[in-house]
Amino acid sequence: MTPDDLREYCLALPQATETFPFSEGLSVFKTSGNGKVFALSALSDQPFSVSLKCDPEDSIALREEFPAITPGYHLNKKHWITIVLDAGVPDELVEQLISGSHDLVRPRAARSRQA
């Protein structure tokens, strides 16, 4: 996965926006509905990596299976993972994890009240 692929995939998700609150070189992908972060990446860094929100139990299993997946760099280690891209994690899995991260933070539709 290239930096352009990552940006394109993240921005294709519903209500996704790219911001730079920390520095020009650090892309922070959020949902516009609630401003919650679902992905962070310094797109020009080497090694190229992305940090994603992840279910804690899934995070443990992923870290055991893939050496390129580690606890979130400078983030809550229980709820975030960092993936070094092009280091053995299939792109399809990375896309699933990005979508899963987005699902964890996206705004929920309001429940309708029945009378």
C-alpha positions as CSV (number, residue, x, y, z in Angstrom):
1,M,0.0,0.0,0.0
2,T,1.4,3.4,-1.0
3,P,0.8,6.7,0.8
4,D,-1.6,7.7,-2.0
5,D,-3.5,4.4,-1.7
6,L,-3.8,5.0,2.1
7,R,-5.1,8.5,1.7
8,E,-7.5,7.5,-1.1
9,Y,-8.9,4.6,0.9
10,C,-9.4,6.7,4.1
11,L,-11.0,9.6,2.3
12,A,-13.4,7.2,0.5
13,L,-15.0,6.3,3.8
14,P,-18.3,8.1,4.8
15,Q,-17.7,11.5,6.3
16,A,-13.9,11.1,6.3
17,T,-11.7,14.2,6.4
18,E,-8.0,14.7,6.4
19,T,-6.6,17.2,8.9
20,F,-3.1,18.3,10.1
21,P,-3.6,19.3,13.7
22,F,-0.1,18.3,14.9
23,S,2.1,19.1,11.9
24,E,2.0,19.4,8.1
25,G,3.6,16.0,7.7
26,L,1.1,14.0,9.9
27,S,-2.2,13.2,8.3
28,V,-5.0,12.7,10.8
29,F,-8.1,11.1,9.3
30,K,-11.3,11.9,11.2
31,T,-15.1,11.6,10.7
32,S,-16.7,15.0,10.1
33,G,-19.8,14.0,12.0
34,N,-18.1,13.9,15.4
35,G,-14.5,14.8,14.7
36,K,-13.2,11.5,16.1
37,V,-9.8,10.1,14.7
38,F,-9.7,6.8,13.0
39,A,-6.3,6.8,11.3
40,L,-3.0,8.7,11.7
41,S,0.0,8.5,9.3
42,A,3.1,10.4,8.4
43,L,2.7,9.7,4.7
44,S,6.2,10.5,3.8
45,D,8.0,8.7,6.7
46,Q,10.1,5.6,6.3
47,P,9.2,3.0,7.3
48,F,5.7,4.0,6.2
49,S,3.1,3.1,8.8
50,V,-0.5,3.9,9.9
51,S,-2.0,3.9,13.4
52,L,-5.6,2.7,13.7
53,K,-8.2,2.2,16.5
54,C,-8.8,-1.5,17.1
55,D,-10.8,-3.7,19.4
56,P,-8.4,-4.7,22.3
57,E,-8.9,-8.5,21.8
58,D,-8.4,-8.2,18.0
59,S,-5.3,-6.1,18.7
60,I,-3.7,-8.9,20.7
61,A,-4.4,-11.5,18.1
62,L,-3.1,-9.3,15.3
63,R,0.1,-8.5,17.1
64,E,0.7,-12.2,17.8
65,E,0.3,-13.0,14.1
66,F,2.1,-10.1,12.4
67,P,5.4,-8.7,13.7
68,A,4.6,-5.5,11.7
69,I,1.7,-4.8,13.9
70,T,2.6,-3.2,17.3
71,P,0.8,-1.3,20.0
72,G,-0.2,2.2,18.9
73,Y,2.8,4.5,18.7
74,H,2.2,7.5,21.1
75,L,-1.4,6.3,21.5
76,N,-3.4,4.3,24.0
77,K,-1.7,0.9,23.6
78,K,-4.9,-1.0,24.5
79,H,-7.1,0.6,21.8
80,W,-4.7,1.5,19.0
81,I,-2.3,-0.4,16.8
82,T,0.4,0.8,14.5
83,I,1.0,-1.2,11.2
84,V,4.3,-0.9,9.3
85,L,3.0,-1.1,5.7
86,D,4.7,-3.3,3.1
87,A,6.2,-5.4,5.9
88,G,4.1,-8.6,5.6
89,V,0.6,-7.4,6.4
90,P,-1.7,-8.0,3.3
91,D,-3.2,-4.8,1.9
92,E,-6.7,-6.4,2.1
93,L,-6.3,-6.8,5.8
94,V,-5.0,-3.2,6.2
95,E,-8.1,-2.0,4.4
96,Q,-10.3,-4.1,6.7
97,L,-8.6,-2.7,9.7
98,I,-9.0,0.9,8.4
99,S,-12.7,0.3,7.8
100,G,-13.0,-1.3,11.2
101,S,-11.3,1.7,12.9
102,H,-13.7,4.0,11.0
103,D,-16.7,1.9,12.2
104,L,-15.5,2.2,15.8
105,V,-15.6,6.0,15.8
106,R,-18.2,7.0,13.2
107,P,-21.3,8.8,14.3
108,R,-24.2,6.6,15.0
109,A,-27.6,7.3,13.6
110,A,-30.0,8.6,16.2
111,R,-32.6,6.0,17.3
112,S,-36.1,6.9,16.5
113,R,-38.5,6.9,19.4
114,Q,-41.7,4.9,19.0
115,A,-44.8,6.1,20.8
